[in-house]
Amino acid sequence: MVDLGNTLRGLRLAKGYTQQQVADLVGVTKGGISAYETGMRQPSYEVLLKLAGLYKVSTDFLLGNRDPKSDFSLEGLSGEQAETVLKIIRDIKAANELI
């Protein structure tokens, strides 16, 4: 089951954005972002593309379609868990840049 809301929330928190900041960047209301994250509404194709661009992920990733060669997915994780995983990845990438 695709959990777009948790994925969006996890990505937002991992980037350190507020719902208002994301709303401003993709051209929707803060309430719209909240509704996407809680599963009350689904973003339009246009907004989905903007969110993918903002978070530098594919729309396939947002929709839960994984590369079969990869076991990485935020599906099934809470927003807090997804945030933790993404922070670890960012920290490892930053450490690799120092090498």
C-alpha positions as CSV (number, residue, x, y, z in Angstrom):
1,M,0.0,0.0,0.0
2,V,1.4,3.4,-1.0
3,D,1.7,5.8,1.9
4,L,2.3,9.0,0.0
5,G,1.4,11.1,3.0
6,N,4.1,9.6,5.3
7,T,6.6,9.8,2.4
8,L,5.9,13.5,1.9
9,R,6.0,14.3,5.6
10,G,9.3,12.4,6.0
11,L,10.9,14.2,3.1
12,R,9.7,17.5,4.3
13,L,11.0,17.0,7.8
14,A,14.3,15.6,6.5
15,K,14.8,18.9,4.5
16,G,13.8,20.9,7.5
17,Y,10.9,22.6,5.8
18,T,7.7,23.7,7.4
19,Q,4.4,23.0,5.7
20,Q,4.1,26.7,4.8
21,Q,7.5,26.7,3.1
22,V,6.6,23.7,1.0
23,A,3.3,25.2,0.2
24,D,4.9,28.4,-1.0
25,L,7.5,26.5,-3.0
26,V,5.0,24.4,-4.9
27,G,2.2,26.9,-5.1
28,V,-0.5,25.4,-2.9
29,T,-1.9,26.3,0.5
30,K,-0.5,25.1,3.9
31,G,-3.8,23.3,4.3
32,G,-3.2,21.5,1.0
33,I,0.2,20.2,2.2
34,S,-1.3,19.1,5.4
35,A,-4.1,17.3,3.6
36,Y,-1.5,15.5,1.3
37,E,0.5,14.4,4.4
38,T,-2.5,13.1,6.2
39,G,-4.0,11.3,3.2
40,M,-7.1,13.5,3.1
41,R,-6.3,14.6,-0.4
42,Q,-4.0,13.6,-3.3
43,P,-1.8,16.1,-5.1
44,S,-2.5,16.9,-8.7
45,Y,0.0,15.6,-11.3
46,E,1.4,19.1,-11.5
47,V,1.9,19.4,-7.8
48,L,3.3,15.9,-7.6
49,L,6.0,16.8,-10.2
50,K,6.8,20.0,-8.2
51,L,7.1,18.0,-5.0
52,A,9.4,15.5,-6.7
53,G,11.6,18.3,-7.9
54,L,11.7,20.0,-4.6
55,Y,12.8,16.8,-2.8
56,K,15.0,15.6,-5.7
57,V,13.2,12.3,-5.9
58,S,11.3,10.6,-8.7
59,T,7.5,10.6,-8.9
60,D,7.8,6.8,-8.9
61,F,9.6,7.1,-5.5
62,L,6.8,9.3,-4.1
63,L,4.1,6.9,-5.4
64,G,5.9,3.8,-3.9
65,N,7.3,2.3,-7.1
66,R,10.7,1.1,-6.2
67,D,13.6,0.1,-8.4
68,P,13.6,-3.7,-8.0
69,K,17.4,-3.6,-7.4
70,S,16.9,-1.4,-4.4
71,D,15.5,-2.3,-1.0
72,F,15.2,1.4,0.0
73,S,11.7,2.5,0.7
74,L,10.1,4.8,3.3
75,E,6.8,2.9,2.9
76,G,5.6,1.6,6.2
77,L,7.6,4.0,8.3
78,S,6.2,6.7,10.4
79,G,7.1,10.3,9.5
80,E,9.6,10.4,12.4
81,Q,11.2,7.1,11.3
82,A,11.5,8.3,7.7
83,E,13.0,11.5,8.9
84,T,15.6,9.5,10.9
85,V,16.5,7.3,7.9
86,L,16.9,10.3,5.6
87,K,19.0,12.2,8.2
88,I,21.4,9.2,8.4
89,I,21.7,9.1,4.6
90,R,22.4,12.9,4.5
91,D,25.0,12.5,7.2
92,I,26.8,9.7,5.4
93,K,26.8,11.6,2.1
94,A,28.2,14.7,3.9
95,A,30.9,12.6,5.5
96,N,31.8,11.1,2.1
97,E,32.2,14.5,0.6
98,L,34.9,15.3,3.2
99,I,36.9,12.2,2.2
